[in-house]
Amino acid sequence: MQLPQPVTSSQSEQEFCVSLELQPQDPCFAGHFEGLPVLAGVVQVGWVFGFAEQFLGRRFEFLGLASNKFLQLVRPPVKLQLTVQYQRDQGRLKFVYRMPGGVCSRGAICVRELT
């Protein structure tokens, strides 16, 4: 999955935050839906996983999803902020996506760290 280029980012050992600016022509909106582009939940989850490997410098095996809520449609153009916390002891990547109107999705991905 292609990751968008962050506008800004910050990170610590177990957490990172990226800011994204998405436009209607971005590949993440292709085919979902014609004339009414929406950022699919599966894309949001994929980005959490991909950015976690990139920013945390670890490889993960995807084990499943836990307590995920998709609260608002994400439609372009939009500025998003993604915050991810790696809860190593629980084997989870806990995430929150925010846009100017508030939280649009949140949840956790169950993972196992690969060596």
Long-range contacts (C-beta under 8 A, 24 or more apart in sequence): 1-43, 1-46, 1-47, 1-50, 2-27, 2-28, 3-47, 3-50, 3-51, 3-54, 4-28, 4-47, 9-55, 11-55, 11-56, 14-56, 14-85, 14-86, 14-87, 14-88, 15-83, 15-84, 15-85, 15-86, 16-51, 16-52, 16-55, 16-56, 16-83, 16-84, 17-81, 17-82, 17-83, 17-84, 18-51, 18-55, 18-81, 18-82, 19-79, 19-80, 19-81, 20-79, 20-80, 20-81, 20-82, 21-77, 21-78, 21-79, 21-80, 22-74, 22-76, 22-77, 22-78, 22-79, 22-80, 23-76, 23-77, 24-76, 24-77, 26-76, 29-76, 36-75, 37-75, 37-76, 38-73, 38-74, 38-75, 39-73, 39-74, 39-75, 39-76, 39-78, 41-68, 41-70, 41-105, 44-70, 44-74, 44-97, 44-105, 45-107, 45-109, 47-82, 48-82, 48-84, 48-93, 48-95, 48-109, 49-93, 49-109, 49-111, 51-82, 51-84, 52-84, 52-86, 52-93, 52-111, 55-84, 56-86, 58-86, 58-113, 58-114, 59-113, 59-114, 60-93, 60-111, 60-112, 60-113, 60-114, 61-111, 61-112, 61-113, 61-114, 62-109, 62-110, 62-111, 63-91, 63-109, 63-110, 63-111, 63-112, 64-109, 64-110, 65-107, 65-108, 65-109, 65-110, 66-92, 66-107, 66-108, 66-109, 66-110, 67-107, 67-108, 68-105, 68-106, 68-107, 68-108, 69-105, 69-106, 69-107, 70-104, 70-105, 71-102, 71-103, 71-104, 71-105, 71-106, 72-99, 72-101, 72-102, 72-103, 72-104, 72-105, 73-104, 74-99, 74-104, 74-105, 80-104, 88-113
